[in-house]
Amino acid sequence: MKIKVIIACCLALLLYNKAVATTLKIAYDTDPVSLDPHEQLSESTLQFSHLVFDPLLRWNKNGQFEARLATKWERLDSHTMRFFLRKNVVFSTGNTFSSKDVAYTIERLKKSPDFRAMFDTIDKVTMVDEYTIDVHTTYTNPLLLNIMTYVFPIDKAFYQGKDQIIKYGETFASRNVSGTGPYILDNRELGSWMELTRNPNYWDKNSKGNADKIILTPIRTDSTRLAALLSGDVDFIFPVSPIDIERAKKVSGIQLVTLPSTRILLLHMNQNRRKEFQDVRVRKAINLAINQALIVDKILKGYATPAGQLSSDRFLGHINGLEPEYDVEKALELMKEAGYEKGFRISMMAPNNRYMSDEKVAQAISAMLSRIGITVELKTLPKAQYFKEYDNRSADMMMLGWQSDTMDSNNLFEFIIACPDTNTGMGAYNASEYCRPEIDADIRQANREMNPERRLRLLQQIEWKIYNDSAVVPLYWQSLTWAAKDGVNIKDIVNDQNYPHIGDLFIEE
Amino acid sequence: MLIFLLRRLLQACFVMIIISLISFSIQDKLGDPVQQMVAMTVSPEERNQLRNELGLNDGFLIQYWRFAKGAIQGDLGTSYYYKEPALDVILEKLPATLELAFCAILIVILIATPCGVMAAIKPKHILSRLLMVTSSIGLSVPIFIVAILMVYIFSIELNIAPSFGRGQTTEVLGLWESGLFNKNGLSHLLLPSLSLAIALMPIFVRLIRAEMMDVLQSEYIRFAWSKGLSARRIYFIHALKNTMLPVITVGGIQAGTLVAYTILTETIFQWPGMGFLFMDSVSRVDTPLVSAYLIVVGGIFVITNTFVDLIYGLFNPTVRLASHGL
């Protein structure tokens, strides 16, 4: 009898819990351009992918891989890796997930203009059986697993035949979606809001996620977004601007979570435009004259980590103890030695709405450089115009922020440090026009080196060379700050790539 | 009347051609649309190919000719972001902006008229003086400060009105989605329309006051007094009607300010209207949408001013339309 009562109570409780729907209202600064997960490689597309699709594997908080749609994987030989897929997973259309979907997704990624560069390394995918696939790479690739975190299998039966990717036109995939993810898209008004409901057939029964409904609103203005959280109109926001963080912290009922990210901010000194920058002493002097710690402390209010190198401590190439140096005396001496005692004039450009407080940071830098006699004509531009100027290399000194897609140092070196080469795409963002063939050779070798020890040494060697040459001016690694109402346990689900795992978000009643 | 309207139509076409030329020539300065469409890692050649496909590498005249050909058929280009005809996107957002502007104008009329009249009738009264002081403060405080202050007071501290968005909408006669007919929509409308009204109000209060004081000195009002008409009839029928002429003219000119202020208000309150759309498309370098917006707004200007001239005739029958407005 007693047991029956307890069971009845439990059932009643269960039903009660079911009856009270939990809605989570999220406000980010952007929303995905398209429902097609392969149309644009951007933060908002990937955030959306984590909601409606599932990756084969993902990064957990400690920088380790976590199995998702792939349950395990093993290396067969130097060019091949085998993935075992999860069974009993269905797409929101009801189609069953199997190896054909993964093979199809990777083929499609290889055709996507944005993802192509990353997936070029995959030669082909073969299906061993319904739940096993082999991924063949063109060369031995130590980063294959990192790349596989971008594989969010899509429903082959649903997309096939109407899966073209067009950047500026409507396609079937940009308007319709079928994934295996924790949420199913209900409705959407592009640029205004998006409504999702919890997938009742979600395979991950261990997930703590309990939001039945999600309403995602992009709010572009920092102050409006914060006001929306403070007034209770939304539950979870990103980002919080550094000047608001202290104020938001004082409000009761609001929690802030900050994580250091791997996005490096740096300055390029264009050696083709200025002969002065060809002199390593001048480059060193500039590095010494800029006080990264002060910028982080005063302008970013501590929400960044001063950087003396490009690789953040999560990356393999990071050198412990290589801190930013600041010494104006020595900088002045170096300038004198190089014959620029009287200083010179340079132009500098920076964006004013791309990175956290970018304009103020640029102003601070121009003030710091004036102390060693370098007069900076600073021009800041909105990001839409800035990157056009960046591609044209329109100023002697330019600011850049870079997030490595593969979570590896080599991606930074390939795009920022390697000799610019339009054929291979290497050095595409190298606005220093700095070129060291031996670094290029190291980069190529690190791309194939499977031995972690040797790979670590290679990457650190590149990092040392950049430091000794003062090739660029590393500034800081930006931090990410989220805010939410108390009771929304965002601490457990945010990560340094800014792809919050909302599917696992637990909200206390 | 017909000739007047025809002339206005001609004028509108002329204005829009000029606007389209200007908007076309500044497109280059906005930035690179392709940059917004692709990831950082996409190679320059691929970007260039995309630019070719979009026709962005053609000369200015070729691009303008292509645009003009479409525009004659009512096609103002396709938005890069929304991937729909730019005009459709704008018209979809138009009701939200119109409702906001309508409510703001309503608030202005309902509050500014009695305030202005009051300040004119009893210029020495303490309330009138207070009104004048607040209106000059209102004139000098920028709208975004007003808006942010309102959000702070009414949403964050008092928690009586939502801080952003448009809330629920209901469909009216199958024509448009309206926020005016349900409580949630109205509560969302409160702060944006009030901020917009506060920005526009002071100039009207001062104008009505000055005009009214002028009119009250005139012969016919003195005559009306001696005739023994009631005070209410003199102030609100005889005097106010003649006060309104310059007010309407200024109102027509203020339509431009209204459009500019809706852009600001909508951005601050995340109001999903045309102004917000415009700001967004500028930052996304959605050039077809930017051009289309400027042309539509140009059209709205011409239409409002035509209306103003028509209303002018109603208030003052001595104004002849045919000789007016061109």
Boltz contact constraints between the chains, C-beta under 6 A:
constraints:
  - contact:
      token1: [A, 41]
      token2: [B, 39]
      max_distance: 6.0
  - contact:
      token1: [A, 113]
      token2: [B, 42]
      max_distance: 6.0
  - contact:
      token1: [A, 113]
      token2: [B, 46]
      max_distance: 6.0
  - contact:
      token1: [A, 114]
      token2: [B, 38]
      max_distance: 6.0
  - contact:
      token1: [A, 114]
      token2: [B, 39]
      max_distance: 6.0
  - contact:
      token1: [A, 114]
      token2: [B, 42]
      max_distance: 6.0
  - contact:
      token1: [A, 117]
      token2: [B, 41]
      max_distance: 6.0
  - contact:
      token1: [A, 167]
      token2: [B, 37]
      max_distance: 6.0
  - contact:
      token1: [A, 168]
      token2: [B, 80]
      max_distance: 6.0
  - contact:
      token1: [A, 169]
      token2: [B, 83]
      max_distance: 6.0
  - contact:
      token1: [A, 170]
      token2: [B, 83]
      max_distance: 6.0
  - contact:
      token1: [A, 190]
      token2: [B, 82]
      max_distance: 6.0
  - contact:
      token1: [A, 192]
      token2: [B, 272]
      max_distance: 6.0
  - contact:
      token1: [A, 219]
      token2: [B, 270]
      max_distance: 6.0
  - contact:
      token1: [A, 224]
      token2: [B, 164]
      max_distance: 6.0
  - contact:
      token1: [A, 224]
      token2: [B, 270]
      max_distance: 6.0
  - contact:
      token1: [A, 227]
      token2: [B, 151]
      max_distance: 6.0
  - contact:
      token1: [A, 227]
      token2: [B, 163]
      max_distance: 6.0
  - contact:
      token1: [A, 228]
      token2: [B, 163]
      max_distance: 6.0
  - contact:
      token1: [A, 228]
      token2: [B, 164]
      max_distance: 6.0
  - contact:
      token1: [A, 230]
      token2: [B, 156]
      max_distance: 6.0
  - contact:
      token1: [A, 231]
      token2: [B, 155]
      max_distance: 6.0
  - contact:
      token1: [A, 231]
      token2: [B, 156]
      max_distance: 6.0
  - contact:
      token1: [A, 231]
      token2: [B, 163]
      max_distance: 6.0
  - contact:
      token1: [A, 233]
      token2: [B, 162]
      max_distance: 6.0
  - contact:
      token1: [A, 233]
      token2: [B, 163]
      max_distance: 6.0
  - contact:
      token1: [A, 384]
      token2: [B, 31]
      max_distance: 6.0
  - contact:
      token1: [A, 384]
      token2: [B, 285]
      max_distance: 6.0
  - contact:
      token1: [A, 385]
      token2: [B, 31]
      max_distance: 6.0
  - contact:
      token1: [A, 387]
      token2: [B, 35]
      max_distance: 6.0
  - contact:
      token1: [A, 388]
      token2: [B, 31]
      max_distance: 6.0
  - contact:
      token1: [A, 388]
      token2: [B, 32]
      max_distance: 6.0
  - contact:
      token1: [A, 425]
      token2: [B, 43]
      max_distance: 6.0
